[in-house]
Amino acid sequence: MSPAESTPAAAGGGRAVVVHPDAQVLAQAVAARLLTRLLDVQSVRRPAHVVLTGGTVGIALLAEAAASPLRDAVDWTGVHVWWGDERFLPAGDPDRNETQARAALLAALADVLPAANVHPMPASDAPGIGSPEESAAAYAAELAAFAPAADGAGGPRVPAFDVLLLGMGPDGHVASLFPGHEALVVTGVSTVGVHGSPKPPPLRVSLTFDAIHAARQVWVVAAGAEKAAAVAAALGGAGVDQTPAAAATGATTLWLVDAAASA
Ligand SMILES: O=C(O)[C@H](O)[C@@H](O)[C@H](O)[C@H](O)COP(=O)(O)O
């Protein structure tokens, strides 16, 4: 696949793949795409809802967004920030996705992004939280509070996410939904507590696939040769149990990868 080659399906729903030359350009391009998406959404509705991911590229793209001149064009008072998954650790732990996202971008937006618009998954030392399940339940309630009025369609109540970012592990996991794990098949709720994650730490909280599927746009971001097999499997129609990223879809799904991951 040549750089920047894409399939056109995403314009009207479906899936598209965009290839960038390397991990740094990928992070810069996704940051620009994210900020542009927020500007586009803000021209037609508010608030905008964005879901962040942890991981190397997920945090690198936030740092690129912080450094972008487009950053100040976004009306951050009209943006809500959520997470797709979290490591179940105390508040402020450097391994929490929240901590890393704050350092990379959110701290730089402190004067313009209202604190009430930032929705981290409850930490392991939060009042009343003693387990990943309790954190997941509290987060589901927070998501429901920002969901559109019930339309009778069923499914978990979550905001209409304008962009839901997902990194992907070499094993094909997205969020904290790992191959062969029982969390993969949890339906009818928006969040799940995860035990025994093969990627440390073992305790995590994750959105479910039902919540991911409710997004207007899902962007799967992956860089590096160690991701190539999982990218190929996911795009080639592998089963969700083997390659969870195969089921990472929204109304529109974009795969944003570097050349090494697309090889
Ligand atoms: O909490 C986490 O670990 C993540 O949210 C996870 O799903 C991550 O996005 C992938 O593992 C990719 O991470 P890398 O880009 O570091 O490989």
PDBQT file of the ligand as one rigid body, heavy atoms in Angstrom, charges set to zero:
ROOT
HETATM    1  O1  LIG A 301      -4.184   1.163  28.137  1.00  0.00    +0.000 OA
HETATM    2  C1  LIG A 301      -3.672   0.740  27.131  1.00  0.00    +0.000 C 
HETATM    3  O2  LIG A 301      -2.647   0.078  27.161  1.00  0.00    +0.000 OA
HETATM    4  C2  LIG A 301      -4.303   1.028  25.844  1.00  0.00    +0.000 C 
HETATM    5  O3  LIG A 301      -5.296   1.911  25.737  1.00  0.00    +0.000 OA
HETATM    6  C3  LIG A 301      -4.125   0.021  24.776  1.00  0.00    +0.000 C 
HETATM    7  O4  LIG A 301      -5.300  -0.434  24.171  1.00  0.00    +0.000 OA
HETATM    8  C4  LIG A 301      -3.170   0.614  23.760  1.00  0.00    +0.000 C 
HETATM    9  O5  LIG A 301      -3.808   1.591  23.002  1.00  0.00    +0.000 OA
HETATM   10  C5  LIG A 301      -2.599  -0.429  22.858  1.00  0.00    +0.000 C 
HETATM   11  O6  LIG A 301      -1.994  -1.418  23.652  1.00  0.00    +0.000 OA
HETATM   12  C6  LIG A 301      -1.563   0.121  21.909  1.00  0.00    +0.000 C 
HETATM   13  O7  LIG A 301      -0.481   0.596  22.642  1.00  0.00    +0.000 OA
HETATM   14  P1  LIG A 301       0.896   0.908  21.939  1.00  0.00    +0.000 P 
HETATM   15  O8  LIG A 301       0.612   1.971  20.920  1.00  0.00    +0.000 OA
HETATM   16  O9  LIG A 301       1.788   1.371  23.041  1.00  0.00    +0.000 OA
HETATM   17  O10 LIG A 301       1.343  -0.382  21.328  1.00  0.00    +0.000 OA
ENDROOT
TORSDOF 0
